[in-house]
Amino acid sequence: MLGTSAFAQGKPELQYKSTPVLASKPAETLAPRAILARPPQSGNEPMLLLAPKNRPMTEPIAHTTKLDYYDCDGIVAPWFRELIVAEMNYFAELSELPFVKGDACVVSIGTTKSLTPGRISIHLYTNLQRLSACIRSEQCPVFRSVTLIPKDLVLYRSYFLSDMSRKLIAQYCVTDKGKLYSDTTCYTVP
């Protein structure tokens, strides 16, 4: 299991370019509005504030047989939330989905009955009503999450976006160094 220090990547060598190049997308489909964000790449605090065994120090706000949900406040560092919101909005613009602000945010952790116990994901919603409908009623027609995937001593960010009304599913992987892989999860990236 990961220790708390695994979530504090220090000062990564991540450098955003003004115009990222995606091999699978033509240049005219790049996200011009989202690309303007300049999120911090690190901060003074760890990415996630977790107790031993990678559990939050707060009580869950919702529980299912496979996932425990926690409010992002007090768990996800402000700089890290700003980074994942900027990346999610970039991917959302590529998929023609609405942007998120990061205020409707929950952290999920896989329970012992989950296919991946202990897996940590951060879910972002366009508003609190969507968040509530998704985690309490399991009505998630538009879904956005980033799962933290451990690779040796670093974490990759595996993004998943969907819009069931459009039959849209998009996946992206961002490495600890900021390299982007489109149309895949981080589980398949070396």
N, C-alpha and C positions, 0 to 999 in steps of 0.2 A: 504494500500500500504506500502511497506517496506521503511524504512528510510535509509539514507546513512549509518548509523552506523551498520545496519544489515550486510553489506558487509565487515565489519572489525571484523573478528572473533577473533582478538587478537592472543594469543598463544595457539592454539588447542593442545590437548593431543595426537595428531597424532604421531604414531611411526611405521615406516615401518619395517617389518621383512625381513630377508634376503630371505626367500622363502615363499610367501603367499600361503595359502592353499585354493583352491576353491572346494567347495563341489561337483559341477557339472562337474568338469574337472579332469581327471586323472593326476597324478604328472608329467608324461612325456610330457604333453602338456603345462606345465607352460612356460612362456616366458623367456628363459634364458638370452637373450641379453638385453631386456627392464628392467629386474629386477635389473640391475646394476645401474640404475639411482638413485641418492639420491637427490631428489628435496627438496628445503626448504619447511617447513610446514607453515610458517608464515613470515611476514615481517613488516617493520616499517610503510608501507602505507596500506590503506585498499585494499581489493581484487579488487574492482572496484572504479574508481573515477567518481562519478555521482553527478549531481546537484539535487535540490529538485525534487520530483516526480520521482526519479530514471531515469532521462534522462541524456544522455551525454552532456557535455558542448561544443561539436563540432557538426558540421553539418553532416548529413548522407552522405555516399558516394554512396548509392543506396537506392531506395525506391520502394516497391511494395504495393499493397493494404493491405497486411497483415503484412508486416515486414519493418522496417527501419534498414539499415545496416550501421555500423560505423567501422572505422579502429580501431583495438585493441590498437594501440599506443596511449598513453595518457589516456586510459580508464582502461585497464587490467594491474594491477601491475606486474612488471617483475617477482617477486617471485611467484605470482599466475599463471602467464602464464607458467613458468617453471614447476610448479606442474601439471597443467592440461595437458601439452605436455607429461610429463613423464607418467602420468596415461593413456593418450590416446595411447601412443606408446606401453604400456604394453598390452592394450586391442587389439591394431592393430596386435601385434605379435601373440596373441592367435588366431586371426582370419586370420592370414597370409596375412595381408595388409601391404603396405609400411609405413615406419615411416614418421612422420611430424617433422619439425624443429621448428615450431611456428612462423615463419616469415610471412607466408601467413595465416593471421588471421583476422576475422571480428567478431564484436558483433552484434547480431540482437535483436531488441526489438519489441514485438508484438504491432501492431497498434490497434486502437479501432475496426477495422473490423476483427481482428484476433480472433480465437477461445479462445485464452488466452491473452487478452490485457495486455501489460506491461511485459510479460514473457521475461526474459533475457537469451540468449543463446550465446555461443562462438563457432564459427565454425573454424575448422582447415583444411588446405589443403596442399597437397604435394608441390604445387608451385603457383605462382601468376596467371598463365594461368588458372589453375583449379578453383581458387577463382573467377576470372572474369567470366568464363564460367558459373559457378554456380549461382552467384548472379545477373549477368546481363542478361544471356540467359536462366537461369533455366535449365541448362544441368548439372546435378549432378549425374553421374553414380557411383561415389565413394563419400560418404558423411560421415563426422564426426562432431559431435557437442556434446557439454556439456551444459545442461540446468541447471540453478540454481533454485532449488526447495526450497522455504521457508518451514521450519518445526518449528513451534513455533518461537524461536528467533535465529535459526541457519539456515544454508543453506546446503542442500545435493546437490551432483553433479550427475546428471543423464546423462550418456554417451550413445550415439547412433552412431553406425557404420554400414555402408551398402556398398555393392558392387553389383549393379544391374546385372552386367554381370555374376556373380556367384550366384545370388539370395540369397545373404548373408545379414542377418540383425542380429546385435548383440546389446544387451542392458545390461548396468551395472549401479549400483547405488553405490556411495561412500558417506557414512555419514560424518557429520562434525568431527567425531572421527576417520575416516579412515576405518570403517568397510565396507567390500565389499559384495555386493549382485549381483550375476550374473543372467543373463537371465530375468531381470526385470527392470522396471523404478523406480525412487524414489517415484513416485506417489502412488505406492502400498506398499512401505516399511513403517512400523510404526515409 
